[in-house]
Amino acid sequence: MNNENSNYEAWAKLDEAMFTSSQIKQSEREAGETDMENIYPVSLAETRKMERLLNEAIEVADDPNDPDFCERHNRLSEVVAWSLERNRTWRWSIILGTVIAACIVYYFNTQDKERAQEAKAHVESVQQWTPQDTTLAYAKLPKSGYIDNLYASANKYKLYQLAHYKSLIESAAANIDYYKQKADTCTDAKKKQALEKNMAACKENMAKDQEAYKRYEKMTYAELKEDALAQAKASVESRESSRRTTLAWLAFLIVVIPLYIITGYPRGYVLTRHKTQDKILSFVRKAGFTIAAFFFGAGVAMALLPDMVVERRYASGRTERTTEGNMANIIVLVMKFGLIAVGVVIFSFVSVIIISVETCSRLVDVIRDRGKARA
């Protein structure tokens, strides 16, 4: 009788150990059946509880060497061992993609820094303006809105603004004529309505540009200086804001790489806890890297396009063949670098997403587990 009670208690503890994981639904507990993948614990507490129950089962078992008992006990012991074991999850490919992303961000940060310095120089230039006559005739304005060093003087700044709005006004007027001509000859009611809507939008934009043109046309030297200073200072703030943003991203990418490696050895129960997240990230990684490889490979393949073979015949009858660059390949060359760049950007973007999610997730796990351990 005691042997039967001991065996019953030992098996009961094995059953309790098998149903320790919070992944198991209540309906499965009541039925006493569940998938084997659900028995894996999702926390250190659950893992330790399963381990304790297995040890107690051995202690109370009348025949711990029973084949069926041993098979169940060994299987659950493997689950406990794996759950406590650390597993490497970080990948060199993710680190490489993040390093490339950091290099890209560093480049843009350098560009923003240079542009911010240029904008500050514009502010200083405007502050050093000297008073001058700012009367400008509409007919003498250039067709293009581009003016070299527009912050050099009040006249140059006004010339730029007037030329800019003149260009917008004339472009809007041309579009209005185009839409009007199309609408007058259009027989489809819906298309005609769309054309009239576009024409109305152009008229509205042209009216705003005309108001802006008149405002700049009437500005005095003092008003132009005030407006130019406001725009130059706004440009400085915009560039500085962009520089701070890229600098923050650069700092994040530099810090996240070692953290990714340090936190890249989670215990098995952590992997079980985040198995859905890991499946999603695995899909994103595979899909993203496949797309990146396609673009990068297509760009590299374009480099294999042959040059043009030119055959020359001389009066002596001699024939000479030479290989010359095909001008048509210039477009292909641009496309090649474009495709390679797209591939690199996608590769880096996917890497940054994965390294950010995984590292933040692992850090949260470390903080939470330590908090529970102290409690």
Helices and strands as residue ranges (DSSP letters): H 2-18, H 26-31, G 36-39, H 44-60, H 67-84, H 92-127, G 138-140, H 154-185, H 189-218, H 221-262, H 268-273, H 275-302, E 308-313, E 319-324, H 329-374
